[in-house]
Amino acid sequence: MDLREFWQCVDTVFGVGHGRTIASEHVVLDLGGSTPQDALGRGIDPGAVWRAMCADFDVPYEYHWGLPEARR
């Protein structure tokens, strides 16, 4: 997953405004106690960051590896 797809997933699953707020403010323990945006800034793989967000928010498994329609 690249950054473009990461942000597309965030915007689609959480909504543009809410998703961006989550990414910048929600602390994810699986990311070392940092926000998703900070983790991305440290060079953590966007896919790993996305899956950590999915786990924290109980996002359905079908979205854990990206948007279902994008994988077809």
PDB file with SEQRES, HELIX, SHEET and CRYST1 records, atoms N, CA, C and O in Angstrom:
SEQRES   1 A   72  MET ASP LEU ARG GLU PHE TRP GLN CYS VAL ASP THR VAL          
SEQRES   2 A   72  PHE GLY VAL GLY HIS GLY ARG THR ILE ALA SER GLU HIS          
SEQRES   3 A   72  VAL VAL LEU ASP LEU GLY GLY SER THR PRO GLN ASP ALA          
SEQRES   4 A   72  LEU GLY ARG GLY ILE ASP PRO GLY ALA VAL TRP ARG ALA          
SEQRES   5 A   72  MET CYS ALA ASP PHE ASP VAL PRO TYR GLU TYR HIS TRP          
SEQRES   6 A   72  GLY LEU PRO GLU ALA ARG ARG                                  
HELIX    1 AA1 LEU A    3  PHE A   14  1                                  12    
HELIX    2 AA2 VAL A   16  GLU A   25  1                                  10    
HELIX    3 AA3 LEU A   29  LEU A   31  5                                   3    
HELIX    4 AA4 PRO A   36  GLY A   41  1                                   6    
HELIX    5 AA5 PRO A   46  ASP A   56  1                                  11    
HELIX    6 AA6 TYR A   61  TYR A   63  5                                   3    
HELIX    7 AA7 PRO A   68  ARG A   71  5                                   4    
CRYST1    1.000    1.000    1.000  90.00  90.00  90.00 P 1           1          
ATOM      1  N   MET A   1       0.856  -1.174   0.000  1.00  0.00           N  
ATOM      2  CA  MET A   1       0.000   0.000   0.000  1.00  0.00           C  
ATOM      3  C   MET A   1       0.900   1.235   0.000  1.00  0.00           C  
ATOM      4  O   MET A   1       1.827   1.336   0.804  1.00  0.00           O  
ATOM      5  N   ASP A   2       0.622   2.163  -0.900  1.00  0.00           N  
ATOM      6  CA  ASP A   2       1.371   3.418  -0.908  1.00  0.00           C  
ATOM      7  C   ASP A   2       0.579   4.487  -0.142  1.00  0.00           C  
ATOM      8  O   ASP A   2      -0.542   4.245   0.304  1.00  0.00           O  
ATOM      9  N   LEU A   3       1.175   5.657  -0.002  1.00  0.00           N  
ATOM     10  CA  LEU A   3       0.511   6.728   0.756  1.00  0.00           C  
ATOM     11  C   LEU A   3      -0.806   7.154   0.130  1.00  0.00           C  
ATOM     12  O   LEU A   3      -1.766   7.451   0.841  1.00  0.00           O  
ATOM     13  N   ARG A   4      -0.858   7.186  -1.192  1.00  0.00           N  
ATOM     14  CA  ARG A   4      -2.097   7.575  -1.873  1.00  0.00           C  
ATOM     15  C   ARG A   4      -3.222   6.623  -1.496  1.00  0.00           C  
ATOM     16  O   ARG A   4      -4.329   7.058  -1.180  1.00  0.00           O  
ATOM     17  N   GLU A   5      -2.941   5.326  -1.528  1.00  0.00           N  
ATOM     18  CA  GLU A   5      -3.969   4.347  -1.181  1.00  0.00           C  
ATOM     19  C   GLU A   5      -4.312   4.420   0.310  1.00  0.00           C  
ATOM     20  O   GLU A   5      -5.472   4.259   0.690  1.00  0.00           O  
ATOM     21  N   PHE A   6      -3.307   4.662   1.150  1.00  0.00           N  
ATOM     22  CA  PHE A   6      -3.565   4.815   2.582  1.00  0.00           C  
ATOM     23  C   PHE A   6      -4.602   5.909   2.823  1.00  0.00           C  
ATOM     24  O   PHE A   6      -5.595   5.693   3.519  1.00  0.00           O  
ATOM     25  N   TRP A   7      -4.362   7.090   2.240  1.00  0.00           N  
ATOM     26  CA  TRP A   7      -5.283   8.205   2.460  1.00  0.00           C  
ATOM     27  C   TRP A   7      -6.641   7.952   1.817  1.00  0.00           C  
ATOM     28  O   TRP A   7      -7.663   8.413   2.326  1.00  0.00           O  
ATOM     29  N   GLN A   8      -6.659   7.235   0.719  1.00  0.00           N  
ATOM     30  CA  GLN A   8      -7.936   6.877   0.092  1.00  0.00           C  
ATOM     31  C   GLN A   8      -8.735   5.974   1.034  1.00  0.00           C  
ATOM     32  O   GLN A   8      -9.946   6.142   1.182  1.00  0.00           O  
ATOM     33  N   CYS A   9      -8.056   5.021   1.668  1.00  0.00           N  
ATOM     34  CA  CYS A   9      -8.724   4.142   2.633  1.00  0.00           C  
ATOM     35  C   CYS A   9      -9.247   4.942   3.826  1.00  0.00           C  
ATOM     36  O   CYS A   9     -10.390   4.761   4.246  1.00  0.00           O  
ATOM     37  N   VAL A  10      -8.412   5.820   4.366  1.00  0.00           N  
ATOM     38  CA  VAL A  10      -8.819   6.651   5.507  1.00  0.00           C  
ATOM     39  C   VAL A  10     -10.067   7.453   5.152  1.00  0.00           C  
ATOM     40  O   VAL A  10     -11.040   7.469   5.906  1.00  0.00           O  
ATOM     41  N   ASP A  11     -10.031   8.117   4.001  1.00  0.00           N  
ATOM     42  CA  ASP A  11     -11.154   8.965   3.593  1.00  0.00           C  
ATOM     43  C   ASP A  11     -12.417   8.159   3.332  1.00  0.00           C  
ATOM     44  O   ASP A  11     -13.513   8.603   3.677  1.00  0.00           O  
ATOM     45  N   THR A  12     -12.284   6.991   2.733  1.00  0.00           N  
ATOM     46  CA  THR A  12     -13.444   6.170   2.393  1.00  0.00           C  
ATOM     47  C   THR A  12     -14.067   5.529   3.628  1.00  0.00           C  
ATOM     48  O   THR A  12     -15.287   5.548   3.793  1.00  0.00           O  
ATOM     49  N   VAL A  13     -13.238   4.968   4.485  1.00  0.00           N  
ATOM     50  CA  VAL A  13     -13.753   4.226   5.640  1.00  0.00           C  
ATOM     51  C   VAL A  13     -14.234   5.157   6.758  1.00  0.00           C  
ATOM     52  O   VAL A  13     -15.272   4.902   7.370  1.00  0.00           O  
ATOM     53  N   PHE A  14     -13.497   6.222   7.024  1.00  0.00           N  
ATOM     54  CA  PHE A  14     -13.828   7.092   8.154  1.00  0.00           C  
ATOM     55  C   PHE A  14     -14.478   8.414   7.751  1.00  0.00           C  
ATOM     56  O   PHE A  14     -15.020   9.117   8.603  1.00  0.00           O  
ATOM     57  N   GLY A  15     -14.432   8.756   6.486  1.00  0.00           N  
ATOM     58  CA  GLY A  15     -14.905  10.066   6.035  1.00  0.00           C  
ATOM     59  C   GLY A  15     -13.737  11.035   5.988  1.00  0.00           C  
ATOM     60  O   GLY A  15     -12.810  10.938   6.791  1.00  0.00           O  
ATOM     61  N   VAL A  16     -13.782  11.969   5.050  1.00  0.00           N  
ATOM     62  CA  VAL A  16     -12.630  12.849   4.824  1.00  0.00           C  
ATOM     63  C   VAL A  16     -12.236  13.622   6.082  1.00  0.00           C  
ATOM     64  O   VAL A  16     -11.088  13.529   6.516  1.00  0.00           O  
ATOM     65  N   GLY A  17     -13.132  14.359   6.661  1.00  0.00           N  
ATOM     66  CA  GLY A  17     -12.788  15.163   7.834  1.00  0.00           C  
ATOM     67  C   GLY A  17     -12.454  14.330   9.051  1.00  0.00           C  
ATOM     68  O   GLY A  17     -11.431  14.548   9.700  1.00  0.00           O  
ATOM     69  N   HIS A  18     -13.314  13.376   9.362  1.00  0.00           N  
ATOM     70  CA  HIS A  18     -13.126  12.542  10.553  1.00  0.00           C  
ATOM     71  C   HIS A  18     -11.874  11.680  10.421  1.00  0.00           C  
ATOM     72  O   HIS A  18     -11.114  11.540  11.380  1.00  0.00           O  
ATOM     73  N   GLY A  19     -11.660  11.113   9.259  1.00  0.00           N  
ATOM     74  CA  GLY A  19     -10.494  10.255   9.047  1.00  0.00           C  
ATOM     75  C   GLY A  19      -9.184  10.999   9.214  1.00  0.00           C  
ATOM     76  O   GLY A  19      -8.235  10.478   9.800  1.00  0.00           O  
ATOM     77  N   ARG A  20      -9.132  12.214   8.701  1.00  0.00           N  
ATOM     78  CA  ARG A  20      -7.903  13.018   8.827  1.00  0.00           C  
ATOM     79  C   ARG A  20      -7.659  13.393  10.287  1.00  0.00           C  
ATOM     80  O   ARG A  20      -6.511  13.464  10.725  1.00  0.00           O  
ATOM     81  N   THR A  21      -8.728  13.633  11.040  1.00  0.00           N  
ATOM     82  CA  THR A  21      -8.588  13.922  12.470  1.00  0.00           C  
ATOM     83  C   THR A  21      -8.075  12.695  13.211  1.00  0.00           C  
ATOM     84  O   THR A  21      -7.183  12.805  14.052  1.00  0.00           O  
ATOM     85  N   ILE A  22      -8.629  11.536  12.906  1.00  0.00           N  
ATOM     86  CA  ILE A  22      -8.155  10.294  13.527  1.00  0.00           C  
ATOM     87  C   ILE A  22      -6.671  10.105  13.242  1.00  0.00           C  
ATOM     88  O   ILE A  22      -5.896   9.807  14.151  1.00  0.00           O  
ATOM     89  N   ALA A  23      -6.275  10.276  11.995  1.00  0.00           N  
ATOM     90  CA  ALA A  23      -4.884  10.052  11.601  1.00  0.00           C  
ATOM     91  C   ALA A  23      -3.920  11.003  12.313  1.00  0.00           C  
ATOM     92  O   ALA A  23      -2.772  10.646  12.576  1.00  0.00           O  
ATOM     93  N   SER A  24      -4.383  12.193  12.618  1.00  0.00           N  
ATOM     94  CA  SER A  24      -3.480  13.164  13.240  1.00  0.00           C  
ATOM     95  C   SER A  24      -3.558  13.194  14.764  1.00  0.00           C  
ATOM     96  O   SER A  24      -2.654  13.720  15.413  1.00  0.00           O  
ATOM     97  N   GLU A  25      -4.634  12.632  15.354  1.00  0.00           N  
ATOM     98  CA  GLU A  25      -4.809  12.766  16.803  1.00  0.00           C  
ATOM     99  C   GLU A  25      -4.930  11.458  17.578  1.00  0.00           C  
ATOM    100  O   GLU A  25      -4.614  11.428  18.767  1.00  0.00           O  
ATOM    101  N   HIS A  26      -5.375  10.386  16.947  1.00  0.00           N  
ATOM    102  CA  HIS A  26      -5.605   9.130  17.669  1.00  0.00           C  
ATOM    103  C   HIS A  26      -4.283   8.391  17.895  1.00  0.00           C  
ATOM    104  O   HIS A  26      -3.553   8.114  16.943  1.00  0.00           O  
ATOM    105  N   VAL A  27      -3.982   8.077  19.142  1.00  0.00           N  
ATOM    106  CA  VAL A  27      -2.765   7.343  19.480  1.00  0.00           C  
ATOM    107  C   VAL A  27      -3.040   5.850  19.354  1.00  0.00           C  
ATOM    108  O   VAL A  27      -3.991   5.330  19.936  1.00  0.00           O  
ATOM    109  N   VAL A  28      -2.198   5.173  18.590  1.00  0.00           N  
ATOM    110  CA  VAL A  28      -2.338   3.734  18.347  1.00  0.00           C  
ATOM    111  C   VAL A  28      -1.189   3.017  19.059  1.00  0.00           C  
ATOM    112  O   VAL A  28      -0.025   3.221  18.717  1.00  0.00           O  
ATOM    113  N   LEU A  29      -1.507   2.188  20.036  1.00  0.00           N  
ATOM    114  CA  LEU A  29      -0.469   1.491  20.796  1.00  0.00           C  
ATOM    115  C   LEU A  29       0.385   0.600  19.905  1.00  0.00           C  
ATOM    116  O   LEU A  29       1.595   0.502  20.108  1.00  0.00           O  
ATOM    117  N   ASP A  30      -0.229  -0.049  18.921  1.00  0.00           N  
ATOM    118  CA  ASP A  30       0.522  -0.926  18.019  1.00  0.00           C  
ATOM    119  C   ASP A  30       1.513  -0.165  17.138  1.00  0.00           C  
ATOM    120  O   ASP A  30       2.343  -0.775  16.464  1.00  0.00           O  
ATOM    121  N   LEU A  31       1.426   1.148  17.142  1.00  0.00           N  
ATOM    122  CA  LEU A  31       2.371   1.981  16.385  1.00  0.00           C  
ATOM    123  C   LEU A  31       3.365   2.650  17.337  1.00  0.00           C  
ATOM    124  O   LEU A  31       3.904   3.716  17.041  1.00  0.00           O  
ATOM    125  N   GLY A  32       3.596   2.013  18.471  1.00  0.00           N  
ATOM    126  CA  GLY A  32       4.537   2.561  19.439  1.00  0.00           C  
ATOM    127  C   GLY A  32       3.991   3.743  20.210  1.00  0.00           C  
ATOM    128  O   GLY A  32       4.752   4.570  20.713  1.00  0.00           O  
ATOM    129  N   GLY A  33       2.672   3.825  20.305  1.00  0.00           N  
ATOM    130  CA  GLY A  33       2.049   4.916  21.042  1.00  0.00           C  
ATOM    131  C   GLY A  33       2.073   6.233  20.294  1.00  0.00           C  
ATOM    132  O   GLY A  33       2.084   7.304  20.902  1.00  0.00           O  
ATOM    133  N   SER A  34       2.080   6.152  18.978  1.00  0.00           N  
ATOM    134  CA  SER A  34       2.073   7.378  18.175  1.00  0.00           C  
ATOM    135  C   SER A  34       0.807   7.446  17.334  1.00  0.00           C  
ATOM    136  O   SER A  34       0.056   6.477  17.228  1.00  0.00           O  
ATOM    137  N   THR A  35       0.593   8.592  16.750  1.00  0.00           N  
ATOM    138  CA  THR A  35      -0.538   8.742  15.839  1.00  0.00           C  
ATOM    139  C   THR A  35      -0.173   8.122  14.493  1.00  0.00           C  
ATOM    140  O   THR A  35       1.010   7.980  14.182  1.00  0.00           O  
ATOM    141  N   PRO A  36      -1.160   7.755  13.702  1.00  0.00           N  
ATOM    142  CA  PRO A  36      -0.862   7.237  12.368  1.00  0.00           C  
ATOM    143  C   PRO A  36      -0.016   8.211  11.546  1.00  0.00           C  
ATOM    144  O   PRO A  36       0.908   7.790  10.850  1.00  0.00           O  
ATOM    145  N   GLN A  37      -0.317   9.482  11.618  1.00  0.00           N  
ATOM    146  CA  GLN A  37       0.433  10.468  10.839  1.00  0.00           C  
ATOM    147  C   GLN A  37       1.897  10.522  11.290  1.00  0.00           C  
ATOM    148  O   GLN A  37       2.794  10.619  10.453  1.00  0.00           O  
ATOM    149  N   ASP A  38       2.145  10.463  12.592  1.00  0.00           N  
ATOM    150  CA  ASP A  38       3.520  10.445  13.096  1.00  0.00           C  
ATOM    151  C   ASP A  38       4.245   9.175  12.658  1.00  0.00           C  
ATOM    152  O   ASP A  38       5.420   9.218  12.294  1.00  0.00           O  
ATOM    153  N   ALA A  39       3.536   8.046  12.695  1.00  0.00           N  
ATOM    154  CA  ALA A  39       4.136   6.779  12.270  1.00  0.00           C  
ATOM    155  C   ALA A  39       4.542   6.841  10.798  1.00  0.00           C  
ATOM    156  O   ALA A  39       5.621   6.377  10.428  1.00  0.00           O  
ATOM    157  N   LEU A  40       3.688   7.407   9.973  1.00  0.00           N  
ATOM    158  CA  LEU A  40       4.031   7.568   8.560  1.00  0.00           C  
ATOM    159  C   LEU A  40       5.258   8.462   8.410  1.00  0.00           C  
ATOM    160  O   LEU A  40       6.132   8.193   7.586  1.00  0.00           O  
ATOM    161  N   GLY A  41       5.320   9.512   9.199  1.00  0.00           N  
ATOM    162  CA  GLY A  41       6.459  10.423   9.159  1.00  0.00           C  
ATOM    163  C   GLY A  41       7.760   9.768   9.578  1.00  0.00           C  
ATOM    164  O   GLY A  41       8.836  10.191   9.154  1.00  0.00           O  
ATOM    165  N   ARG A  42       7.669   8.734  10.410  1.00  0.00           N  
ATOM    166  CA  ARG A  42       8.854   7.981  10.833  1.00  0.00           C  
ATOM    167  C   ARG A  42       9.225   6.904   9.830  1.00  0.00           C  
ATOM    168  O   ARG A  42      10.205   6.184  10.023  1.00  0.00           O  
ATOM    169  N   GLY A  43       8.450   6.788   8.761  1.00  0.00           N  
ATOM    170  CA  GLY A  43       8.778   5.828   7.715  1.00  0.00           C  
ATOM    171  C   GLY A  43       8.149   4.460   7.871  1.00  0.00           C  
ATOM    172  O   GLY A  43       8.532   3.526   7.166  1.00  0.00           O  
ATOM    173  N   ILE A  44       7.194   4.315   8.776  1.00  0.00           N  
ATOM    174  CA  ILE A  44       6.506   3.032   8.912  1.00  0.00           C  
ATOM    175  C   ILE A  44       5.635   2.815   7.681  1.00  0.00           C  
ATOM    176  O   ILE A  44       4.991   3.742   7.190  1.00  0.00           O  
ATOM    177  N   ASP A  45       5.626   1.595   7.197  1.00  0.00           N  
ATOM    178  CA  ASP A  45       4.878   1.234   5.994  1.00  0.00           C  
ATOM    179  C   ASP A  45       3.414   1.655   6.114  1.00  0.00           C  
ATOM    180  O   ASP A  45       2.766   1.346   7.114  1.00  0.00           O  
ATOM    181  N   PRO A  46       2.884   2.356   5.110  1.00  0.00           N  
ATOM    182  CA  PRO A  46       1.486   2.789   5.160  1.00  0.00           C  
ATOM    183  C   PRO A  46       0.501   1.637   5.360  1.00  0.00           C  
ATOM    184  O   PRO A  46      -0.517   1.809   6.031  1.00  0.00           O  
ATOM    185  N   GLY A  47       0.787   0.474   4.793  1.00  0.00           N  
ATOM    186  CA  GLY A  47      -0.095  -0.676   4.978  1.00  0.00           C  
ATOM    187  C   GLY A  47      -0.142  -1.125   6.429  1.00  0.00           C  
ATOM    188  O   GLY A  47      -1.205  -1.476   6.941  1.00  0.00           O  
ATOM    189  N   ALA A  48       1.005  -1.115   7.091  1.00  0.00           N  
ATOM    190  CA  ALA A  48       1.054  -1.491   8.504  1.00  0.00           C  
ATOM    191  C   ALA A  48       0.311  -0.465   9.360  1.00  0.00           C  
ATOM    192  O   ALA A  48      -0.379  -0.824  10.313  1.00  0.00           O  
ATOM    193  N   VAL A  49       0.457   0.801   9.014  1.00  0.00           N  
ATOM    194  CA  VAL A  49      -0.256   1.854   9.742  1.00  0.00           C  
ATOM    195  C   VAL A  49      -1.760   1.687   9.546  1.00  0.00           C  
ATOM    196  O   VAL A  49      -2.533   1.791  10.498  1.00  0.00           O  
ATOM    197  N   TRP A  50      -2.164   1.430   8.318  1.00  0.00           N  
ATOM    198  CA  TRP A  50      -3.590   1.250   8.025  1.00  0.00           C  
ATOM    199  C   TRP A  50      -4.159   0.062   8.794  1.00  0.00           C  
ATOM    200  O   TRP A  50      -5.234   0.171   9.383  1.00  0.00           O  
ATOM    201  N   ARG A  51      -3.458  -1.070   8.799  1.00  0.00           N  
ATOM    202  CA  ARG A  51      -3.962  -2.253   9.507  1.00  0.00           C  
ATOM    203  C   ARG A  51      -4.045  -2.005  11.014  1.00  0.00           C  
ATOM    204  O   ARG A  51      -4.949  -2.520  11.672  1.00  0.00           O  
ATOM    205  N   ALA A  52      -3.116  -1.225  11.569  1.00  0.00           N  
ATOM    206  CA  ALA A  52      -3.186  -0.874  12.994  1.00  0.00           C  
ATOM    207  C   ALA A  52      -4.418  -0.010  13.270  1.00  0.00           C  
ATOM    208  O   ALA A  52      -5.087  -0.188  14.288  1.00  0.00           O  
ATOM    209  N   MET A  53      -4.714   0.915  12.374  1.00  0.00           N  
ATOM    210  CA  MET A  53      -5.930   1.727  12.524  1.00  0.00           C  
ATOM    211  C   MET A  53      -7.167   0.841  12.434  1.00  0.00           C  
ATOM    212  O   MET A  53      -8.105   0.995  13.216  1.00  0.00           O  
ATOM    213  N   CYS A  54      -7.166  -0.079  11.487  1.00  0.00           N  
ATOM    214  CA  CYS A  54      -8.307  -0.993  11.329  1.00  0.00           C  
ATOM    215  C   CYS A  54      -8.547  -1.782  12.606  1.00  0.00           C  
ATOM    216  O   CYS A  54      -9.689  -1.948  13.034  1.00  0.00           O  
ATOM    217  N   ALA A  55      -7.471  -2.269  13.212  1.00  0.00           N  
ATOM    218  CA  ALA A  55      -7.603  -3.053  14.439  1.00  0.00           C  
ATOM    219  C   ALA A  55      -8.164  -2.196  15.574  1.00  0.00           C  
ATOM    220  O   ALA A  55      -9.028  -2.653  16.323  1.00  0.00           O  
ATOM    221  N   ASP A  56      -7.685  -0.971  15.706  1.00  0.00           N  
ATOM    222  CA  ASP A  56      -8.155  -0.093  16.782  1.00  0.00           C  
ATOM    223  C   ASP A  56      -9.630   0.267  16.648  1.00  0.00           C  
ATOM    224  O   ASP A  56     -10.318   0.462  17.650  1.00  0.00           O  
ATOM    225  N   PHE A  57     -10.111   0.354  15.423  1.00  0.00           N  
ATOM    226  CA  PHE A  57     -11.484   0.805  15.198  1.00  0.00           C  
ATOM    227  C   PHE A  57     -12.414  -0.305  14.712  1.00  0.00           C  
ATOM    228  O   PHE A  57     -13.519  -0.030  14.245  1.00  0.00           O  
ATOM    229  N   ASP A  58     -11.970  -1.557  14.821  1.00  0.00           N  
ATOM    230  CA  ASP A  58     -12.795  -2.703  14.418  1.00  0.00           C  
ATOM    231  C   ASP A  58     -13.347  -2.553  13.003  1.00  0.00           C  
ATOM    232  O   ASP A  58     -14.515  -2.842  12.744  1.00  0.00           O  
ATOM    233  N   VAL A  59     -12.496  -2.099  12.101  1.00  0.00           N  
ATOM    234  CA  VAL A  59     -12.875  -1.991  10.688  1.00  0.00           C  
ATOM    235  C   VAL A  59     -13.026  -3.408  10.139  1.00  0.00           C  
ATOM    236  O   VAL A  59     -12.184  -4.257  10.433  1.00  0.00           O  
ATOM    237  N   PRO A  60     -14.062  -3.696   9.356  1.00  0.00           N  
ATOM    238  CA  PRO A  60     -14.245  -5.037   8.797  1.00  0.00           C  
ATOM    239  C   PRO A  60     -12.984  -5.526   8.066  1.00  0.00           C  
ATOM    240  O   PRO A  60     -12.303  -4.759   7.387  1.00  0.00           O  
ATOM    241  N   TYR A  61     -12.699  -6.810   8.225  1.00  0.00           N  
ATOM    242  CA  TYR A  61     -11.469  -7.400   7.687  1.00  0.00           C  
ATOM    243  C   TYR A  61     -11.301  -7.151   6.190  1.00  0.00           C  
ATOM    244  O   TYR A  61     -10.175  -7.015   5.713  1.00  0.00           O  
ATOM    245  N   GLU A  62     -12.387  -7.092   5.453  1.00  0.00           N  
ATOM    246  CA  GLU A  62     -12.293  -6.909   4.001  1.00  0.00           C  
ATOM    247  C   GLU A  62     -11.572  -5.615   3.628  1.00  0.00           C  
ATOM    248  O   GLU A  62     -11.125  -5.473   2.490  1.00  0.00           O  
ATOM    249  N   TYR A  63     -11.449  -4.672   4.559  1.00  0.00           N  
ATOM    250  CA  TYR A  63     -10.764  -3.403   4.295  1.00  0.00           C  
ATOM    251  C   TYR A  63      -9.319  -3.377   4.793  1.00  0.00           C  
ATOM    252  O   TYR A  63      -8.596  -2.420   4.513  1.00  0.00           O  
ATOM    253  N   HIS A  64      -8.887  -4.390   5.516  1.00  0.00           N  
ATOM    254  CA  HIS A  64      -7.560  -4.369   6.133  1.00  0.00           C  
ATOM    255  C   HIS A  64      -6.424  -4.308   5.123  1.00  0.00           C  
ATOM    256  O   HIS A  64      -5.337  -3.839   5.463  1.00  0.00           O  
ATOM    257  N   TRP A  65      -6.632  -4.754   3.919  1.00  0.00           N  
ATOM    258  CA  TRP A  65      -5.572  -4.777   2.898  1.00  0.00           C  
ATOM    259  C   TRP A  65      -5.860  -3.775   1.789  1.00  0.00           C  
ATOM    260  O   TRP A  65      -5.309  -3.888   0.694  1.00  0.00           O  
ATOM    261  N   GLY A  66      -6.707  -2.809   2.060  1.00  0.00           N  
ATOM    262  CA  GLY A  66      -7.058  -1.787   1.079  1.00  0.00           C  
ATOM    263  C   GLY A  66      -8.542  -1.846   0.778  1.00  0.00           C  
ATOM    264  O   GLY A  66      -9.281  -2.638   1.362  1.00  0.00           O  
ATOM    265  N   LEU A  67      -8.958  -1.004  -0.134  1.00  0.00           N  
ATOM    266  CA  LEU A  67     -10.369  -0.974  -0.513  1.00  0.00           C  
ATOM    267  C   LEU A  67     -10.680  -2.172  -1.392  1.00  0.00           C  
ATOM    268  O   LEU A  67      -9.956  -2.438  -2.351  1.00  0.00           O  
ATOM    269  N   PRO A  68     -11.750  -2.902  -1.080  1.00  0.00           N  
ATOM    270  CA  PRO A  68     -12.063  -4.117  -1.844  1.00  0.00           C  
ATOM    271  C   PRO A  68     -12.134  -3.887  -3.351  1.00  0.00           C  
ATOM    272  O   PRO A  68     -11.626  -4.706  -4.116  1.00  0.00           O  
ATOM    273  N   GLU A  69     -12.747  -2.800  -3.791  1.00  0.00           N  
ATOM    274  CA  GLU A  69     -12.892  -2.572  -5.232  1.00  0.00           C  
ATOM    275  C   GLU A  69     -11.552  -2.267  -5.894  1.00  0.00           C  
ATOM    276  O   GLU A  69     -11.409  -2.469  -7.100  1.00  0.00           O  
ATOM    277  N   ALA A  70     -10.575  -1.788  -5.141  1.00  0.00           N  
ATOM    278  CA  ALA A  70      -9.256  -1.476  -5.703  1.00  0.00           C  
ATOM    279  C   ALA A  70      -8.423  -2.731  -5.930  1.00  0.00           C  
ATOM    280  O   ALA A  70      -7.455  -2.697  -6.690  1.00  0.00           O  
ATOM    281  N   ARG A  71      -8.782  -3.841  -5.281  1.00  0.00           N  
ATOM    282  CA  ARG A  71      -8.004  -5.078  -5.412  1.00  0.00           C  
ATOM    283  C   ARG A  71      -8.492  -5.957  -6.540  1.00  0.00           C  
ATOM    284  O   ARG A  71      -7.885  -6.994  -6.806  1.00  0.00           O  
ATOM    285  N   ARG A  72      -9.553  -5.587  -7.205  1.00  0.00           N  
ATOM    286  CA  ARG A  72     -10.108  -6.431  -8.269  1.00  0.00           C  
ATOM    287  C   ARG A  72      -9.305  -6.342  -9.529  1.00  0.00           C  
ATOM    288  O   ARG A  72      -9.637  -6.991 -10.521  1.00  0.00           O  
TER     289      ARG A  72                                                      
END                                                                             
